[in-house]
Amino acid sequence: MAEHTTIFGMPPEKGRWLLVTLGLLINLCLGSIYSWSVFVTPLTEYFTETLGETVTAAEVLLPFSVFLAFFAIAMPFSGKYIETLGPRTMTILGGVLTGAGWLLASTATSVQMLYVVYGVIGGLGVGIAYGAPVAVAARWFPDRRGLAVGMTLLGFGFSAFLTANIAGALITAYGVMTTFRIFGAGFLVLLVLLALPLRFPEPGWTPAGWTPPVPAPGAALACECNRGAMLRTGAFYGLWICYFIGCLAGLMAISIAKPVGTEAVQIDAALATVLVGFFAIFNGGGRPVFGSLTDRLNPRNAAVLTFVLIAAASLLMWQVPTVPVYILAFAVLWGCLGGWLAIAPTATASYFGTCDYPRCYGVVFLAYGAGAIAGPQLAGFIKGSTGAYLGVFPYVALLAVIGIVVAFVLMRPPAARQETAVKLQGVVEE
């Protein structure tokens, strides 16, 4: 244990908070994908006016979807390598690919090239790096896991508020392709440097003075199981379904926040853009808030709380489409998305342990990818069918009610069974 007696020269109980800070900064870089809307119009103009190609804003939005898809796909495949290669190496590898995706995007001569260099390469990079600082936080904070994970992920949700403004200023000053190069070089350097101190505690380490809670009789947790054992539990399917619903509602809100503001409640386009940045604060802040609530209430109760808020916000927006209601409803929806990005990883560690955490959460995280596709598609379908976005909100409210039922029935710690429980020092199934 000598290797980990101090972190940055401090006792682990204090120094581990600096590891959370590093994770937050890493995610601040990785979450720049949420600023993509700033690039849509400049890229459309660049391809049309400079390169003479005929492209639409919709085509320039597609790299965003490709990016999120490969982000979600990379998570389960990279999980086991976080264990074998370590969080430092995986974050560096993901950071190099992320930076390369942005740099190569500056050389794109067609929108199809953007799908590959930005969407595929950049998305894979973020998917590889994303899980490492989360796993580090989960390992170092068995006593305050939800808060630590939420703080680590705060950077991802808050990123758009910062990177969108920086990107807008750089695009105005230097042009869109030079902005890609600046972002790419910056992310490459920052992610490598920030990754260097990342490490796991030694097996069995616990904070001084903290004793793991003893499960109630008859409710012992299968708290250290591998991915295969996790897939045989009802808790996994309950968590996956609830995570999917939470992400569907939140990512739908992200995709239509501005047009709902301008079309449904007739606010000025400039104000709608400002409000998107305002909503990003709730997306970021929802992570530590709901992470802490998950510690206090348990994952199931925190999940139910998000669904109550989602249903209330959706019904209110459907029935009373006014400017104050719009601001309140979308702040709640963005905040609950941030909340789910803390609840789900915390629940994964709480229900299934940390011995195979990166691979377990990689599978759970596929719900985010599914929600990223389903949410905007549902909004687009309703808009195309009815001519307005408001019709999507009763469906989201109904899904939230389903989420409440699923959470109550399935989102609970799996009972310890001989075939699923393994000891802390047990062998992780390959």
N, C-alpha and C positions, 0 to 999 in steps of 0.2 A: 504493500500500500504506500510505500515511500514515494512512489512516482506522483501520487496525487495528494500528498499531504498539504500542498499549497496550490493555489491557482493565481497566477500573476502576483506571487509573493504573499497572498492572503490565505486565511483558512478557507477550506472548500465551501463552507456555509456562506461566506461572503463573496468569494471569488467566482462562484458559479453564476452570480448575477451578471458578471461581465460576459460570460458565455452567452447568456440570454441577450445581452445588448448586441453582441456580434451577430447572433442569429437574426435579430431585428434588422440590423443594417444590411445583412445579406439579402433578406427578403424585400427590403426597400429597393434593392437593385433588381431582383427577380420579378417583382410585381409591376415593373414598368410596362408590361403587356397591357395593363388597364388604361394606359394613356394612348392606346392605339388610335382612338377616335380623332386625336389631334393631327394625326398624319394623313387621314383619309383625303381631305380636300387638297392639301399640298401635293400628295402623290398623284391624285387624279389629274391635277393641273400639269404636273411634271410629265406624266406619260402622254397626255393629250397634246400639250403645247410644245414641249421640248423634244419628245421622241416621235410625235405624230401618230401615236396609237389611239385607237378608239376604246376607251375603258369607261366603266361606270363606277360610281361610288360603291355600289354593291360588290363589284368585283374586287375593289381595293379593301373591302371589309373582310374578304374571305381569309387572308393570312391570319387574322385574329382567331377565326374558328379553327384553322389548321394548327395554329400554335397551341391553343387550349387542348385540342384533341391529342397531340403528341405529348404535351405536358402530362395529361392524365395517363396515357399509355405507358410512358417511361417510368412512372412511379412504382408499379408493382415489380417491374423487371429490375429496377436498380436497388430495390430494398435489400436483397441478400448481400449485395456488394458493399453496402454501408457497414454491414457486420464484418465482412472478410477484409475489405480494404481500408475501412475506417472512415469516419465522417470528414476528416480533413481531405483525404484523397478524392473522395466523391464530390465534395463541394468544389474543389479545384477543377476537376474534370468537367463538371456541369458549368462552372463559371467560364471556362475556356470556350465551351460550345456556345454558351449564351452570348459572350462577347463576339465570337466569330459570326453568329447569326446576324447580329446588328451590323458588324463590319461588312459582311458579304451583301447585306441588303443595300448598302450604298453603291454597289456595283450592278444592281439589277437593271436589266434593259427591257424587262417585260413584267407584267403582274404575275405571270405564271412562275417566273424565276423567284419572285418574292415568296410564293407558296413553299418553295423548297428551302431557300437559304435562310429566310426568316421563320416561316411557319414550322418546318420540319427540324432544321438544325437548332434554331433558337428554342423551340418548344421542347425538344429532347434535352437540351442543356438545363432548362429550368426544371424539368421533371426529374433529372438526375440529382440536381443540387438541392431541391426543395425539401426533401425528406430528411437530409442530414442534420441541419440545425434543430429541426423538430425532435428528432430522435435524441440528440444531445440534451435538449431541455427536459425531455421525458425521463431520461436516465438520472440526471443530476437533481431532479426535483420530485422524488416519490412522495414528499410531504405536501407540495403545493403544485402539483403537476398541471392542473388546469390553468392557473395563473401564469406559470412559466411558459407553457405552450402558447397561450393566448398572447403574451408579450412578444414571443418570438415571431408569431405570425402577424402581429400588428403592422409590421413594416410592409408586408405584401398588400394589405388592404389600404394602407395610407399612401402607398407609393404614387397612385395616380394624382393625388393632390399636389405632390411635389414635382414628379417627373413630367406631368402634363404641362405645368407652367414653365419648367425649364425648356422642354421641347418646343413649346410655342415661341419662346423668346429666341431660341437658337434658329428655328426655322425662319423667323422674320429677319434675323441678322445674316445668316449664312446659307439658307436654303435647306431643303429637306434631306438631300443626300449627304451633305456635310454633317447634318445633325445625326444621321445614322452612324457616321464614322466617329463622331465625338462620343456618342453614347456607347458604341461598341468598344472603343479603346478604354473609356472610363470604367465600364463594367468589367472588362477583362482584368485590369489592374486591381480594382477594388475587391472583386470577388476572390481572387487568388490571395491577396494580403489578408483579408478578413477570415479566410478559411484556415490559415496556418495554426492558430491556437486551439482549434476545435479538437476535442477528444472525449471519450467516454470515461466514466469512473470505473474503477476496478470492480469485478463482480462481487456483489454482496455489500458494496459501500452504502451506508445510510447516513443522513445528516446527524450530527452529534445531538443527543438528547431526544431523538425521534424514534418511536417504536411503531412498526407497521400495525394497523388496526387488526384486531382479531375478528374474523367473520362470526356472525351469529350462528348458534347451533342449527345445523341443517341447511345452512346457506353458504357453505364454504365456497370460495371462488376457485375456479380453474384458472388461476391467475398467471400461469406460466405455460402457455401452450403454443404450439407452432402453427403455421398457416393452415396446414391440412386439418388440424384439430379445430381451428377456428371456423372453418367452412362447414363443419358438422354441427354447429350450434345455431339455435334459433336467434340468439342475441346478435350474431353477425348479420343475419338477414333483416332483423328489425332495424339495426343501426344503418345498414346500407339503404333500405327503403326510406327511412327518415332523412338521412343525409341527402339522398336524391331529391326529395321533395323540398327540403330547405334550400338546396342549391338551385333547383329549377326556379323557385320563386325569386331568389336573389339575383340570379344571372338574367332572368327575364327583366327584372327591374333595371339592371345595369344597361341592358340592350335598348330599352325604350324610354329611359328617363327623360331625355331631351324632347323627343317627339310628343310624348304624352303632355309635357309641360306646354309646348307651343300649340298643339292641336286640341287637347281636351280642356285645358284651362286658360288658353290664350295668353300666356305670358310671353314677354319679349324673348327672342332667340338668344340675345346676349345674356340675359338674366338666367335663362335655362342652362347655358353653358357654365355660368358661375355656380349654379345650384348643383350641377354634376360634381364639381369639386367639393362642394359642401357635403353632399351625400357620401363622398369618399371618406370623409372624416368619420362618419358613422360606421362605414365598412371596416375601417381600421380599428376604431375604438370598440366595436362589438366583440373583437377577439379577446382582449384581456378582461372585458366586463363579463362576457359569458363564460370565459375560462374560469374566472374566479367563482361565478355562480355555479358552475359545474362542480367545483370542489366543495361548495357549501351545500348544494341541493341534491347532488348526484346527477349523472348524465341523463337519466330518463326524465327527471323533473325539469332540468334545464331545457331538454328537447321540447317537452310539452309547453313550456313557457314561450319558446320561439313560435310554435305553431299557433298558440292563442294570439300572439301579437301579429303574426302574418295574416291570420283569418280576419282579425279586427281591422287591420290596415286595408286589406283588400276589399272588404265589404264597405268600409267607409269611403274608399276611393270610388267604388262602383256607384254608390248611392248619392254621394255628396262631392261631385267633382269640382271643387273650388281650389283656389290657390293655397290657402292655409292647409287644407286637407291633403292636397298634392304634396306639399313640402313634408308634412308629418308622415304620410303614408310611405313615401319613398325613403325617408330617413329610417323608418322602421324596417322596411324591406332590405335595404342595404345593410343596416346594422345586424339583422338576423342572419344574413349571409355570412358576415364576418363572424357572428356567433357560432355558426355551424362549422366554420373552419377552425374553431377551438374545441367545440364540443366533440366532434368526431374523432380527432386524434387523441383527445383525453380519454374518451370512452374506450377506444381501442386499447390503450395502455391499461386502463382500469379493468376491463373485462378479460383481456387476453394476455396481459403482462408485457414485459419489455424484452424478453429473451429473443424473440423473433419479431420485434415491433416493426422494423422498417418494411419487411415483406408483408406483414399483416395489414399495416395501414396502407400500403401500396394497393392492395385489393379493395379495401374500403374506399380509397380515394377515387376509384373508377366511378363511383356515384357522382362525384363532381363533374367528371367528363360527360357523363350521361345527362346531367342537369344542364351543362353548358350547351348541349345540342338541343335538348327538349324545350328549355325555357324560351330562348329566342324564336325557335320554330313555332311553338304554340302561339306566341305573340304575333308572329307574322301570319300564321293561318287565320287567327281571329281577325286581324286587321284586313286581310284579303277577303274574308267572308262577309264581314259586317261593315267595313269601311271605317272602323274606329278601333282604338286600342282598349277602350273601357270594358269591352266584353270579355277580356281575358281575366279580369279580377274575380268574378264569381267562381271560375274554374280553379283559380289558385286558392281561394277560400275553401272550396270543397276538398282539394288535395291536403290542405292544412288540417282539416277535420279528420281525414284518413290518417294523417301523420300522428295525430293525438291517439287514435285507436291503436295503431301499430306500436307506438312507443309504450303504451300501457301494457300491451299484451306481450311484446317480445323484447323490448329494451331493458333487460335486467341481467345481472351477472349470471353467467352460466354456472350451474351446480357442478362441483368437483366430481369428475368421474375418472375411473381408473384409466380409460382409454384416451382421455384428453389431457389430463393433468400430467405435467412433467416437473421434475425438480429444477431448481434454479440452475444447477450445473448440468442439466440434462443436455443431450445432443439435439440440436436443431435439425429438423427433417430437411433434407435437401430437396 
